Amino acid sequence: MRFSSFFLGFGWILAVTAGGLLPTPWRWHRRFGEWAVPLAIRYRKVFALSSLALGAFILYAIFAAF
């Protein structure tokens, strides 16, 4: 796979942030969600395009190695 060190780092970032959510009290997590969800909805086109770009990059990294 191309850019394997990038994906390794990205995976570790996901694992560490998910692990950081485990000890977070539910009320803090919910309060953050109440703040963040309206922003995500407001900028959903940006999130959609960035998700599409990241998905295309992942597919390129997988299939470019062949």
All heavy atoms as TSV, in Angstrom:
chain	resi	resn	atom	element	x	y	z
A	1	MET	N	N	0.843	-1.178	0.000
A	1	MET	CA	C	0.000	0.000	0.000
A	1	MET	C	C	0.886	1.237	0.000
A	1	MET	O	O	1.853	1.312	0.753
A	1	MET	CB	C	-0.909	-0.018	1.230
A	1	MET	CG	C	-1.822	1.144	1.329
A	1	MET	SD	S	-2.897	0.956	2.763
A	1	MET	CE	C	-4.182	2.041	2.298
A	2	ARG	N	N	0.547	2.169	-0.846
A	2	ARG	CA	C	1.290	3.425	-0.854
A	2	ARG	C	C	0.938	4.241	0.385
A	2	ARG	O	O	-0.157	4.129	0.925
A	2	ARG	CB	C	0.948	4.245	-2.092
A	2	ARG	CG	C	1.521	3.676	-3.333
A	2	ARG	CD	C	1.179	4.571	-4.491
A	2	ARG	NE	N	2.040	4.193	-5.587
A	2	ARG	CZ	C	2.828	5.028	-6.231
A	2	ARG	NH1	N	2.823	6.292	-5.949
A	2	ARG	NH2	N	3.600	4.592	-7.188
A	3	PHE	N	N	1.869	5.063	0.811
A	3	PHE	CA	C	1.678	5.968	1.956
A	3	PHE	C	C	1.306	5.213	3.230
A	3	PHE	O	O	0.495	5.684	4.029
A	3	PHE	CB	C	0.606	7.026	1.644
A	3	PHE	CG	C	0.768	7.706	0.324
A	3	PHE	CD1	C	-0.127	7.473	-0.703
A	3	PHE	CD2	C	1.824	8.574	0.111
A	3	PHE	CE1	C	0.013	8.102	-1.923
A	3	PHE	CE2	C	1.967	9.213	-1.106
A	3	PHE	CZ	C	1.069	8.981	-2.127
A	4	SER	N	N	1.893	4.049	3.413
A	4	SER	CA	C	1.521	3.236	4.576
A	4	SER	C	C	1.880	3.927	5.892
A	4	SER	O	O	1.148	3.776	6.878
A	4	SER	CB	C	2.177	1.866	4.501
A	4	SER	OG	O	3.578	1.984	4.473
A	5	SER	N	N	2.952	4.706	5.919
A	5	SER	CA	C	3.294	5.400	7.167
A	5	SER	C	C	2.251	6.473	7.493
A	5	SER	O	O	1.936	6.699	8.664
A	5	SER	CB	C	4.685	6.012	7.076
A	5	SER	OG	O	4.752	6.929	6.007
A	6	PHE	N	N	1.695	7.112	6.473
A	6	PHE	CA	C	0.623	8.090	6.700
A	6	PHE	C	C	-0.594	7.416	7.317
A	6	PHE	O	O	-1.176	7.907	8.287
A	6	PHE	CB	C	0.237	8.780	5.388
A	6	PHE	CG	C	-1.007	9.613	5.486
A	6	PHE	CD1	C	-0.973	10.857	6.072
A	6	PHE	CD2	C	-2.214	9.128	5.011
A	6	PHE	CE1	C	-2.126	11.628	6.174
A	6	PHE	CE2	C	-3.365	9.888	5.105
A	6	PHE	CZ	C	-3.318	11.140	5.684
A	7	PHE	N	N	-0.990	6.267	6.744
A	7	PHE	CA	C	-2.162	5.573	7.254
A	7	PHE	C	C	-1.911	4.977	8.636
A	7	PHE	O	O	-2.839	4.890	9.448
A	7	PHE	CB	C	-2.624	4.504	6.271
A	7	PHE	CG	C	-3.261	5.096	5.039
A	7	PHE	CD1	C	-2.616	5.029	3.817
A	7	PHE	CD2	C	-4.474	5.727	5.109
A	7	PHE	CE1	C	-3.188	5.576	2.698
A	7	PHE	CE2	C	-5.070	6.280	3.992
A	7	PHE	CZ	C	-4.419	6.209	2.778
A	8	LEU	N	N	-0.694	4.583	8.914
A	8	LEU	CA	C	-0.362	4.105	10.254
A	8	LEU	C	C	-0.541	5.240	11.268
A	8	LEU	O	O	-1.161	5.060	12.318
A	8	LEU	CB	C	1.067	3.570	10.305
A	8	LEU	CG	C	1.545	3.090	11.664
A	8	LEU	CD1	C	0.764	1.862	12.087
A	8	LEU	CD2	C	3.026	2.799	11.613
A	9	GLY	N	N	-0.022	6.414	10.937
A	9	GLY	CA	C	-0.189	7.569	11.824
A	9	GLY	C	C	-1.638	7.976	11.984
A	9	GLY	O	O	-2.106	8.281	13.091
A	10	PHE	N	N	-2.388	7.957	10.889
A	10	PHE	CA	C	-3.809	8.300	10.932
A	10	PHE	C	C	-4.579	7.303	11.804
A	10	PHE	O	O	-5.448	7.696	12.590
A	10	PHE	CB	C	-4.371	8.327	9.513
A	10	PHE	CG	C	-5.770	8.839	9.409
A	10	PHE	CD1	C	-6.052	10.169	9.659
A	10	PHE	CD2	C	-6.807	7.993	9.052
A	10	PHE	CE1	C	-7.348	10.660	9.558
A	10	PHE	CE2	C	-8.096	8.464	8.946
A	10	PHE	CZ	C	-8.371	9.800	9.203
A	11	GLY	N	N	-4.240	6.036	11.697
A	11	GLY	CA	C	-4.885	5.014	12.526
A	11	GLY	C	C	-4.585	5.208	13.998
A	11	GLY	O	O	-5.462	5.039	14.850
A	12	TRP	N	N	-3.344	5.564	14.314
A	12	TRP	CA	C	-2.995	5.814	15.716
A	12	TRP	C	C	-3.726	7.032	16.259
A	12	TRP	O	O	-4.155	7.043	17.417
A	12	TRP	CB	C	-1.485	5.971	15.888
A	12	TRP	CG	C	-0.807	4.662	16.078
A	12	TRP	CD1	C	-0.013	4.002	15.192
A	12	TRP	CD2	C	-0.889	3.823	17.232
A	12	TRP	NE1	N	0.396	2.814	15.725
A	12	TRP	CE2	C	-0.117	2.678	16.977
A	12	TRP	CE3	C	-1.548	3.924	18.447
A	12	TRP	CZ2	C	0.006	1.653	17.911
A	12	TRP	CZ3	C	-1.415	2.906	19.380
A	12	TRP	CH2	C	-0.640	1.786	19.099
A	13	ILE	N	N	-3.866	8.057	15.425
A	13	ILE	CA	C	-4.613	9.241	15.866
A	13	ILE	C	C	-6.060	8.863	16.169
A	13	ILE	O	O	-6.622	9.284	17.191
A	13	ILE	CB	C	-4.529	10.356	14.806
A	13	ILE	CG1	C	-3.115	10.948	14.779
A	13	ILE	CG2	C	-5.558	11.455	15.073
A	13	ILE	CD1	C	-2.871	11.900	13.630
A	14	LEU	N	N	-6.670	8.059	15.306
A	14	LEU	CA	C	-8.044	7.614	15.559
A	14	LEU	C	C	-8.133	6.792	16.838
A	14	LEU	O	O	-9.071	6.962	17.630
A	14	LEU	CB	C	-8.550	6.789	14.375
A	14	LEU	CG	C	-8.931	7.547	13.121
A	14	LEU	CD1	C	-9.319	6.565	12.031
A	14	LEU	CD2	C	-10.052	8.511	13.392
A	15	ALA	N	N	-7.176	5.890	17.046
A	15	ALA	CA	C	-7.203	5.036	18.237
A	15	ALA	C	C	-7.014	5.857	19.512
A	15	ALA	O	O	-7.712	5.629	20.517
A	15	ALA	CB	C	-6.128	3.961	18.128
A	16	VAL	N	N	-6.108	6.816	19.492
A	16	VAL	CA	C	-5.846	7.622	20.689
A	16	VAL	C	C	-7.041	8.517	21.009
A	16	VAL	O	O	-7.443	8.635	22.171
A	16	VAL	CB	C	-4.551	8.447	20.512
A	16	VAL	CG1	C	-4.404	9.510	21.588
A	16	VAL	CG2	C	-3.341	7.529	20.512
A	17	THR	N	N	-7.635	9.139	19.996
A	17	THR	CA	C	-8.786	9.996	20.269
A	17	THR	C	C	-9.992	9.177	20.733
A	17	THR	O	O	-10.739	9.620	21.600
A	17	THR	CB	C	-9.158	10.844	19.044
A	17	THR	OG1	O	-9.388	9.986	17.917
A	17	THR	CG2	C	-8.067	11.836	18.717
A	18	ALA	N	N	-10.174	7.986	20.165
A	18	ALA	CA	C	-11.266	7.126	20.628
A	18	ALA	C	C	-11.008	6.681	22.060
A	18	ALA	O	O	-11.928	6.626	22.885
A	18	ALA	CB	C	-11.410	5.915	19.712
A	19	GLY	N	N	-9.761	6.372	22.384
A	19	GLY	CA	C	-9.420	6.007	23.754
A	19	GLY	C	C	-9.599	7.172	24.712
A	19	GLY	O	O	-9.933	6.971	25.881
A	20	GLY	N	N	-9.381	8.380	24.218
A	20	GLY	CA	C	-9.604	9.560	25.055
A	20	GLY	C	C	-11.065	9.793	25.370
A	20	GLY	O	O	-11.404	10.399	26.392
A	21	LEU	N	N	-11.948	9.310	24.518
A	21	LEU	CA	C	-13.382	9.465	24.776
A	21	LEU	C	C	-13.897	8.482	25.827
A	21	LEU	O	O	-14.930	8.740	26.447
A	21	LEU	CB	C	-14.178	9.272	23.481
A	21	LEU	CG	C	-14.128	10.424	22.495
A	21	LEU	CD1	C	-14.843	10.031	21.213
A	21	LEU	CD2	C	-14.737	11.668	23.086
A	22	LEU	N	N	-13.203	7.384	26.011
A	22	LEU	CA	C	-13.686	6.377	26.964
A	22	LEU	C	C	-13.835	6.915	28.391
A	22	LEU	O	O	-14.866	6.678	29.020
A	22	LEU	CB	C	-12.782	5.150	26.938
A	22	LEU	CG	C	-12.916	4.274	25.701
A	22	LEU	CD1	C	-11.854	3.184	25.713
A	22	LEU	CD2	C	-14.296	3.660	25.631
A	23	PRO	N	N	-12.846	7.627	28.946
A	23	PRO	CA	C	-13.029	8.113	30.320
A	23	PRO	C	C	-13.807	9.428	30.408
A	23	PRO	O	O	-14.042	9.923	31.505
A	23	PRO	CB	C	-11.595	8.306	30.818
A	23	PRO	CG	C	-10.825	8.647	29.602
A	23	PRO	CD	C	-11.458	7.821	28.499
A	24	THR	N	N	-14.209	9.989	29.271
A	24	THR	CA	C	-14.922	11.259	29.292
A	24	THR	C	C	-16.342	11.057	29.811
A	24	THR	O	O	-17.054	10.185	29.326
A	24	THR	CB	C	-14.988	11.855	27.864
A	24	THR	OG1	O	-13.664	11.988	27.361
A	24	THR	CG2	C	-15.668	13.205	27.858
A	25	PRO	N	N	-16.739	11.858	30.774
A	25	PRO	CA	C	-18.114	11.725	31.276
A	25	PRO	C	C	-19.142	11.997	30.174
A	25	PRO	O	O	-18.921	12.816	29.286
A	25	PRO	CB	C	-18.212	12.805	32.366
A	25	PRO	CG	C	-16.807	13.073	32.762
A	25	PRO	CD	C	-15.974	12.836	31.539
A	26	TRP	N	N	-20.253	11.295	30.255
A	26	TRP	CA	C	-21.283	11.386	29.230
A	26	TRP	C	C	-21.801	12.818	29.061
A	26	TRP	O	O	-22.067	13.278	27.961
A	26	TRP	CB	C	-22.436	10.449	29.572
A	26	TRP	CG	C	-23.595	10.595	28.645
A	26	TRP	CD1	C	-24.823	11.083	28.943
A	26	TRP	CD2	C	-23.635	10.278	27.254
A	26	TRP	NE1	N	-25.625	11.079	27.833
A	26	TRP	CE2	C	-24.909	10.595	26.776
A	26	TRP	CE3	C	-22.699	9.762	26.354
A	26	TRP	CZ2	C	-25.295	10.406	25.462
A	26	TRP	CZ3	C	-23.088	9.576	25.039
A	26	TRP	CH2	C	-24.365	9.896	24.608
A	27	ARG	N	N	-21.937	13.554	30.156
A	27	ARG	CA	C	-22.466	14.917	30.072
A	27	ARG	C	C	-21.534	15.824	29.268
A	27	ARG	O	O	-22.002	16.665	28.514
A	27	ARG	CB	C	-22.683	15.492	31.466
A	27	ARG	CG	C	-23.938	14.940	32.113
A	27	ARG	CD	C	-24.146	15.537	33.467
A	27	ARG	NE	N	-23.428	14.660	34.407
A	27	ARG	CZ	C	-23.197	14.937	35.658
A	27	ARG	NH1	N	-23.608	16.064	36.159
A	27	ARG	NH2	N	-22.555	14.089	36.421
A	28	TRP	N	N	-20.220	15.669	29.450
A	28	TRP	CA	C	-19.266	16.486	28.679
A	28	TRP	C	C	-19.353	16.138	27.204
A	28	TRP	O	O	-19.317	17.015	26.353
A	28	TRP	CB	C	-17.855	16.263	29.157
A	28	TRP	CG	C	-17.561	16.728	30.545
A	28	TRP	CD1	C	-18.418	17.338	31.424
A	28	TRP	CD2	C	-16.322	16.601	31.209
A	28	TRP	NE1	N	-17.780	17.593	32.592
A	28	TRP	CE2	C	-16.480	17.154	32.496
A	28	TRP	CE3	C	-15.090	16.070	30.859
A	28	TRP	CZ2	C	-15.454	17.200	33.409
A	28	TRP	CZ3	C	-14.059	16.110	31.773
A	28	TRP	CH2	C	-14.242	16.667	33.038
A	29	HIS	N	N	-19.443	14.838	26.927
A	29	HIS	CA	C	-19.508	14.383	25.544
A	29	HIS	C	C	-20.794	14.894	24.876
A	29	HIS	O	O	-20.780	15.351	23.739
A	29	HIS	CB	C	-19.448	12.855	25.497
A	29	HIS	CG	C	-19.382	12.291	24.124
A	29	HIS	ND1	N	-18.260	12.364	23.342
A	29	HIS	CD2	C	-20.321	11.657	23.375
A	29	HIS	CE1	C	-18.499	11.789	22.179
A	29	HIS	NE2	N	-19.747	11.356	22.166
A	30	ARG	N	N	-21.892	14.833	25.593
A	30	ARG	CA	C	-23.160	15.319	25.060
A	30	ARG	C	C	-23.123	16.829	24.837
A	30	ARG	O	O	-23.609	17.329	23.824
A	30	ARG	CB	C	-24.298	14.945	26.002
A	30	ARG	CG	C	-25.643	15.345	25.475
A	30	ARG	CD	C	-26.735	14.958	26.457
A	30	ARG	NE	N	-27.982	15.516	26.041
A	30	ARG	CZ	C	-28.966	14.815	25.521
A	30	ARG	NH1	N	-28.835	13.520	25.380
A	30	ARG	NH2	N	-30.080	15.398	25.169
A	31	ARG	N	N	-22.542	17.577	25.761
A	31	ARG	CA	C	-22.441	19.027	25.615
A	31	ARG	C	C	-21.586	19.390	24.403
A	31	ARG	O	O	-21.921	20.306	23.649
A	31	ARG	CB	C	-21.840	19.635	26.879
A	31	ARG	CG	C	-21.980	21.136	26.917
A	31	ARG	CD	C	-21.472	21.755	28.213
A	31	ARG	NE	N	-21.637	20.883	29.365
A	31	ARG	CZ	C	-20.757	20.818	30.359
A	31	ARG	NH1	N	-19.661	21.546	30.336
A	31	ARG	NH2	N	-20.963	20.020	31.382
A	32	PHE	N	N	-20.504	18.670	24.198
A	32	PHE	CA	C	-19.678	18.902	23.018
A	32	PHE	C	C	-20.462	18.593	21.746
A	32	PHE	O	O	-20.384	19.322	20.763
A	32	PHE	CB	C	-18.411	18.045	23.074
A	32	PHE	CG	C	-17.586	18.147	21.823
A	32	PHE	CD1	C	-16.840	19.273	21.566
A	32	PHE	CD2	C	-17.582	17.112	20.904
A	32	PHE	CE1	C	-16.088	19.376	20.408
A	32	PHE	CE2	C	-16.841	17.199	19.747
A	32	PHE	CZ	C	-16.089	18.337	19.502
A	33	GLY	N	N	-21.247	17.502	21.761
A	33	GLY	CA	C	-22.061	17.157	20.605
A	33	GLY	C	C	-23.102	18.211	20.296
A	33	GLY	O	O	-23.361	18.532	19.136
A	34	GLU	N	N	-23.705	18.767	21.344
A	34	GLU	CA	C	-24.696	19.826	21.134
A	34	GLU	C	C	-24.066	21.061	20.503
A	34	GLU	O	O	-24.726	21.811	19.790
A	34	GLU	CB	C	-25.373	20.188	22.453
A	34	GLU	CG	C	-26.300	19.114	22.958
A	34	GLU	CD	C	-26.824	19.382	24.344
A	34	GLU	OE1	O	-26.351	20.336	25.015
A	34	GLU	OE2	O	-27.716	18.635	24.788
A	35	TRP	N	N	-22.785	21.276	20.770
A	35	TRP	CA	C	-22.080	22.401	20.157
A	35	TRP	C	C	-21.604	22.058	18.743
A	35	TRP	O	O	-21.692	22.886	17.839
A	35	TRP	CB	C	-20.871	22.777	21.030
A	35	TRP	CG	C	-19.958	23.766	20.401
A	35	TRP	CD1	C	-20.113	25.123	20.351
A	35	TRP	CD2	C	-18.734	23.487	19.713
A	35	TRP	NE1	N	-19.069	25.688	19.677
A	35	TRP	CE2	C	-18.206	24.706	19.279
A	35	TRP	CE3	C	-18.049	22.317	19.430
A	35	TRP	CZ2	C	-17.004	24.780	18.576
A	35	TRP	CZ3	C	-16.858	22.400	18.730
A	35	TRP	CH2	C	-16.355	23.621	18.314
A	36	ALA	N	N	-21.114	20.826	18.535
A	36	ALA	CA	C	-20.468	20.465	17.280
A	36	ALA	C	C	-21.434	20.074	16.171
A	36	ALA	O	O	-21.157	20.326	14.997
A	36	ALA	CB	C	-19.473	19.328	17.529
A	37	VAL	N	N	-22.544	19.441	16.497
A	37	VAL	CA	C	-23.464	18.959	15.457
A	37	VAL	C	C	-24.033	20.101	14.613
A	37	VAL	O	O	-24.068	19.991	13.380
A	37	VAL	CB	C	-24.572	18.072	16.071
A	37	VAL	CG1	C	-25.678	17.806	15.071
A	37	VAL	CG2	C	-23.966	16.770	16.555
A	38	PRO	N	N	-24.464	21.224	15.200
A	38	PRO	CA	C	-24.924	22.316	14.332
A	38	PRO	C	C	-23.843	22.839	13.388
A	38	PRO	O	O	-24.138	23.201	12.245
A	38	PRO	CB	C	-25.360	23.408	15.317
A	38	PRO	CG	C	-25.704	22.672	16.554
A	38	PRO	CD	C	-24.744	21.516	16.610
A	39	LEU	N	N	-22.595	22.852	13.841
A	39	LEU	CA	C	-21.501	23.261	12.948
A	39	LEU	C	C	-21.322	22.270	11.811
A	39	LEU	O	O	-21.111	22.657	10.662
A	39	LEU	CB	C	-20.190	23.382	13.728
A	39	LEU	CG	C	-20.046	24.593	14.621
A	39	LEU	CD1	C	-18.742	24.518	15.405
A	39	LEU	CD2	C	-20.094	25.862	13.805
A	40	ALA	N	N	-21.409	20.989	12.136
A	40	ALA	CA	C	-21.267	19.959	11.100
A	40	ALA	C	C	-22.402	20.050	10.089
A	40	ALA	O	O	-22.190	19.864	8.891
A	40	ALA	CB	C	-21.222	18.578	11.744
A	41	ILE	N	N	-23.598	20.332	10.565
A	41	ILE	CA	C	-24.728	20.467	9.647
A	41	ILE	C	C	-24.570	21.719	8.784
A	41	ILE	O	O	-24.837	21.694	7.586
A	41	ILE	CB	C	-26.059	20.489	10.436
A	41	ILE	CG1	C	-26.303	19.115	11.048
A	41	ILE	CG2	C	-27.224	20.902	9.548
A	41	ILE	CD1	C	-27.466	19.068	12.013
A	42	ARG	N	N	-24.099	22.790	9.376
A	42	ARG	CA	C	-23.917	24.032	8.633
A	42	ARG	C	C	-22.883	23.876	7.521
A	42	ARG	O	O	-23.042	24.424	6.432
A	42	ARG	CB	C	-23.487	25.147	9.581
A	42	ARG	CG	C	-23.400	26.505	8.896
A	42	ARG	CD	C	-23.018	27.613	9.847
A	42	ARG	NE	N	-23.850	27.598	11.042
A	42	ARG	CZ	C	-23.394	27.859	12.264
A	42	ARG	NH1	N	-22.123	28.119	12.460
A	42	ARG	NH2	N	-24.198	27.840	13.297
A	43	TYR	N	N	-21.826	23.116	7.793
A	43	TYR	CA	C	-20.747	22.942	6.820
A	43	TYR	C	C	-20.748	21.531	6.233
A	43	TYR	O	O	-19.702	20.970	5.939
A	43	TYR	CB	C	-19.401	23.236	7.470
A	43	TYR	CG	C	-19.289	24.674	7.928
A	43	TYR	CD1	C	-19.315	24.990	9.280
A	43	TYR	CD2	C	-19.178	25.701	7.013
A	43	TYR	CE1	C	-19.221	26.301	9.707
A	43	TYR	CE2	C	-19.088	27.017	7.424
A	43	TYR	CZ	C	-19.106	27.310	8.773
A	43	TYR	OH	O	-19.024	28.607	9.185
A	44	ARG	N	N	-21.912	20.950	6.038
A	44	ARG	CA	C	-21.985	19.558	5.583
A	44	ARG	C	C	-21.412	19.368	4.186
A	44	ARG	O	O	-20.888	18.312	3.881
A	44	ARG	CB	C	-23.392	19.025	5.689
A	44	ARG	CG	C	-24.386	19.652	4.769
A	44	ARG	CD	C	-25.759	19.003	4.946
A	44	ARG	NE	N	-26.760	19.816	4.312
A	44	ARG	CZ	C	-27.716	20.469	4.951
A	44	ARG	NH1	N	-27.793	20.363	6.252
A	44	ARG	NH2	N	-28.577	21.194	4.300
A	45	LYS	N	N	-21.479	20.385	3.324
A	45	LYS	CA	C	-20.884	20.247	1.997
A	45	LYS	C	C	-19.368	20.125	2.096
A	45	LYS	O	O	-18.759	19.337	1.373
A	45	LYS	CB	C	-21.272	21.418	1.106
A	45	LYS	CG	C	-22.713	21.393	0.686
A	45	LYS	CD	C	-23.053	22.534	-0.233
A	45	LYS	CE	C	-24.530	22.499	-0.589
A	45	LYS	NZ	N	-24.911	23.633	-1.432
A	46	VAL	N	N	-18.774	20.878	2.996
A	46	VAL	CA	C	-17.320	20.793	3.203
A	46	VAL	C	C	-16.952	19.410	3.731
A	46	VAL	O	O	-15.990	18.791	3.259
A	46	VAL	CB	C	-16.835	21.895	4.169
A	46	VAL	CG1	C	-15.369	21.727	4.513
A	46	VAL	CG2	C	-17.105	23.268	3.590
A	47	PHE	N	N	-17.714	18.917	4.709
A	47	PHE	CA	C	-17.460	17.587	5.251
A	47	PHE	C	C	-17.663	16.507	4.193
A	47	PHE	O	O	-16.903	15.538	4.117
A	47	PHE	CB	C	-18.354	17.304	6.465
A	47	PHE	CG	C	-17.889	17.971	7.720
A	47	PHE	CD1	C	-18.559	19.060	8.226
A	47	PHE	CD2	C	-16.773	17.518	8.384
A	47	PHE	CE1	C	-18.137	19.687	9.381
A	47	PHE	CE2	C	-16.325	18.125	9.543
A	47	PHE	CZ	C	-17.019	19.223	10.044
A	48	ALA	N	N	-18.693	16.671	3.371
A	48	ALA	CA	C	-18.966	15.679	2.332
A	48	ALA	C	C	-17.837	15.649	1.305
A	48	ALA	O	O	-17.366	14.572	0.921
A	48	ALA	CB	C	-20.292	15.985	1.656
A	49	LEU	N	N	-17.393	16.808	0.862
A	49	LEU	CA	C	-16.316	16.844	-0.129
A	49	LEU	C	C	-14.999	16.342	0.443
A	49	LEU	O	O	-14.250	15.644	-0.246
A	49	LEU	CB	C	-16.167	18.265	-0.686
A	49	LEU	CG	C	-17.310	18.738	-1.567
A	49	LEU	CD1	C	-17.118	20.202	-1.954
A	49	LEU	CD2	C	-17.434	17.872	-2.801
A	50	SER	N	N	-14.715	16.680	1.692
A	50	SER	CA	C	-13.471	16.190	2.284
A	50	SER	C	C	-13.530	14.678	2.505
A	50	SER	O	O	-12.523	13.981	2.331
A	50	SER	CB	C	-13.158	16.925	3.582
A	50	SER	OG	O	-14.177	16.722	4.523
A	51	SER	N	N	-14.694	14.147	2.847
A	51	SER	CA	C	-14.840	12.698	2.992
A	51	SER	C	C	-14.676	11.998	1.649
A	51	SER	O	O	-14.040	10.943	1.556
A	51	SER	CB	C	-16.211	12.351	3.573
A	51	SER	OG	O	-16.327	12.865	4.862
A	52	LEU	N	N	-15.240	12.591	0.610
A	52	LEU	CA	C	-15.092	12.039	-0.731
A	52	LEU	C	C	-13.625	12.052	-1.162
A	52	LEU	O	O	-13.115	11.067	-1.706
A	52	LEU	CB	C	-15.945	12.829	-1.721
A	52	LEU	CG	C	-15.940	12.347	-3.154
A	52	LEU	CD1	C	-16.596	10.977	-3.256
A	52	LEU	CD2	C	-16.664	13.349	-4.038
A	53	ALA	N	N	-12.935	13.153	-0.887
A	53	ALA	CA	C	-11.524	13.242	-1.245
A	53	ALA	C	C	-10.685	12.224	-0.468
A	53	ALA	O	O	-9.797	11.580	-1.038
A	53	ALA	CB	C	-11.011	14.656	-0.992
A	54	LEU	N	N	-10.961	12.069	0.823
A	54	LEU	CA	C	-10.212	11.096	1.621
A	54	LEU	C	C	-10.490	9.681	1.141
A	54	LEU	O	O	-9.572	8.857	1.054
A	54	LEU	CB	C	-10.552	11.236	3.101
A	54	LEU	CG	C	-9.804	10.305	4.054
A	54	LEU	CD1	C	-8.303	10.546	3.970
A	54	LEU	CD2	C	-10.294	10.502	5.467
A	55	GLY	N	N	-11.730	9.378	0.797
A	55	GLY	CA	C	-12.066	8.059	0.267
A	55	GLY	C	C	-11.358	7.777	-1.046
A	55	GLY	O	O	-10.850	6.675	-1.275
A	56	ALA	N	N	-11.312	8.787	-1.923
A	56	ALA	CA	C	-10.598	8.625	-3.200
A	56	ALA	C	C	-9.103	8.425	-2.961
A	56	ALA	O	O	-8.463	7.607	-3.634
A	56	ALA	CB	C	-10.837	9.841	-4.089
A	57	PHE	N	N	-8.552	9.139	-1.988
A	57	PHE	CA	C	-7.132	8.991	-1.662
A	57	PHE	C	C	-6.840	7.589	-1.126
A	57	PHE	O	O	-5.825	6.970	-1.488
A	57	PHE	CB	C	-6.719	10.053	-0.644
A	57	PHE	CG	C	-5.300	9.937	-0.179
A	57	PHE	CD1	C	-4.245	10.114	-1.059
A	57	PHE	CD2	C	-5.018	9.646	1.141
A	57	PHE	CE1	C	-2.942	10.004	-0.628
A	57	PHE	CE2	C	-3.718	9.545	1.583
A	57	PHE	CZ	C	-2.677	9.720	0.689
A	58	ILE	N	N	-7.723	7.066	-0.290
A	58	ILE	CA	C	-7.541	5.713	0.243
A	58	ILE	C	C	-7.594	4.684	-0.879
A	58	ILE	O	O	-6.755	3.777	-0.947
A	58	ILE	CB	C	-8.594	5.412	1.328
A	58	ILE	CG1	C	-8.324	6.249	2.574
A	58	ILE	CG2	C	-8.613	3.930	1.686
A	58	ILE	CD1	C	-9.422	6.211	3.612
A	59	LEU	N	N	-8.564	4.825	-1.777
A	59	LEU	CA	C	-8.657	3.893	-2.911
A	59	LEU	C	C	-7.423	3.983	-3.800
A	59	LEU	O	O	-6.910	2.966	-4.270
A	59	LEU	CB	C	-9.925	4.165	-3.716
A	59	LEU	CG	C	-11.221	3.763	-3.034
A	59	LEU	CD1	C	-12.407	4.203	-3.871
A	59	LEU	CD2	C	-11.258	2.265	-2.791
A	60	TYR	N	N	-6.940	5.193	-4.050
A	60	TYR	CA	C	-5.712	5.352	-4.840
A	60	TYR	C	C	-4.539	4.657	-4.142
A	60	TYR	O	O	-3.761	3.951	-4.791
A	60	TYR	CB	C	-5.398	6.842	-5.039
A	60	TYR	CG	C	-4.010	7.061	-5.584
A	60	TYR	CD1	C	-3.738	6.788	-6.918
A	60	TYR	CD2	C	-2.990	7.502	-4.769
A	60	TYR	CE1	C	-2.454	6.972	-7.413
A	60	TYR	CE2	C	-1.710	7.676	-5.254
A	60	TYR	CZ	C	-1.447	7.410	-6.587
A	60	TYR	OH	O	-0.180	7.579	-7.075
A	61	ALA	N	N	-4.420	4.870	-2.833
A	61	ALA	CA	C	-3.293	4.264	-2.112
A	61	ALA	C	C	-3.352	2.743	-2.153
A	61	ALA	O	O	-2.317	2.085	-2.201
A	61	ALA	CB	C	-3.293	4.764	-0.658
A	62	ILE	N	N	-4.547	2.199	-2.153
A	62	ILE	CA	C	-4.679	0.737	-2.196
A	62	ILE	C	C	-4.337	0.208	-3.589
A	62	ILE	O	O	-3.539	-0.717	-3.736
A	62	ILE	CB	C	-6.102	0.313	-1.790
A	62	ILE	CG1	C	-6.339	0.595	-0.321
A	62	ILE	CG2	C	-6.334	-1.162	-2.101
A	62	ILE	CD1	C	-7.785	0.421	0.109
A	63	PHE	N	N	-4.950	0.794	-4.609
A	63	PHE	CA	C	-4.836	0.223	-5.955
A	63	PHE	C	C	-3.601	0.681	-6.714
A	63	PHE	O	O	-3.234	0.054	-7.702
A	63	PHE	CB	C	-6.103	0.513	-6.755
A	63	PHE	CG	C	-7.297	-0.218	-6.240
A	63	PHE	CD1	C	-8.365	0.467	-5.692
A	63	PHE	CD2	C	-7.341	-1.597	-6.264
A	63	PHE	CE1	C	-9.461	-0.205	-5.198
A	63	PHE	CE2	C	-8.436	-2.289	-5.768
A	63	PHE	CZ	C	-9.490	-1.592	-5.227
A	64	ALA	N	N	-2.936	1.742	-6.290
A	64	ALA	CA	C	-1.726	2.202	-6.973
A	64	ALA	C	C	-0.551	1.266	-6.698
A	64	ALA	O	O	0.435	1.271	-7.437
A	64	ALA	CB	C	-1.379	3.619	-6.564
A	65	ALA	N	N	-0.653	0.478	-5.666
A	65	ALA	CA	C	0.434	-0.454	-5.341
A	65	ALA	C	C	0.485	-1.642	-6.287
A	65	ALA	O	O	1.509	-2.320	-6.396
A	65	ALA	CB	C	0.283	-0.936	-3.902
A	66	PHE	N	N	-0.610	-1.921	-7.001
A	66	PHE	CA	C	-0.657	-3.073	-7.886
A	66	PHE	C	C	-0.038	-2.773	-9.209
A	66	PHE	O	O	-0.126	-1.994	-9.946
A	66	PHE	CB	C	-2.098	-3.556	-8.088
A	66	PHE	CG	C	-2.687	-4.116	-6.827
A	66	PHE	CD1	C	-3.779	-3.511	-6.231
A	66	PHE	CD2	C	-2.150	-5.227	-6.208
A	66	PHE	CE1	C	-4.335	-4.017	-5.080
A	66	PHE	CE2	C	-2.692	-5.735	-5.065
A	66	PHE	CZ	C	-3.780	-5.127	-4.482
